[in-house]
Amino acid sequence: MNNINEYTESTSEHELFAFLYEKIANKEITVFSKLKEFAAPVLRYPKSHPVIMRCFHLIRKLNWGFFEYINIETHRKLWRELVIQDKQFPYAGDLKTTL
């Protein structure tokens, strides 16, 4: 896959993840909102949603520093204070830039 628009229902989840992983690893995508914007053409396919969540975890691990371990299930209060939660993906979001 060379372009996100090449993704179809028959494309494997692994291929989509590898494509997005490269964008994240190269720092082309560093926040979840940018990931969603970039991956908008594939979000209509339900099987892409687990891939997007795996990409969120990768973004969090690479870019959230000290806050990488915060999640809504274990740190509900901190999550509300530190994260701009996404409406479509409630367990994902962007770390607030001003704390």
Secondary structure as GFF3:
##gff-version 3
##sequence-region A 1 99
A	DSSP	three_ten_helix	4	6	.	.	.	ID=ss1
A	DSSP	alpha_helix	13	25	.	.	.	ID=ss2
A	DSSP	alpha_helix	32	38	.	.	.	ID=ss3
A	DSSP	three_ten_helix	40	42	.	.	.	ID=ss4
A	DSSP	three_ten_helix	46	48	.	.	.	ID=ss5
A	DSSP	alpha_helix	49	63	.	.	.	ID=ss6
A	DSSP	three_ten_helix	65	69	.	.	.	ID=ss7
A	DSSP	alpha_helix	76	82	.	.	.	ID=ss8
A	DSSP	beta_strand	83	85	.	.	.	ID=ss9
A	DSSP	beta_strand	93	95	.	.	.	ID=ss10
###
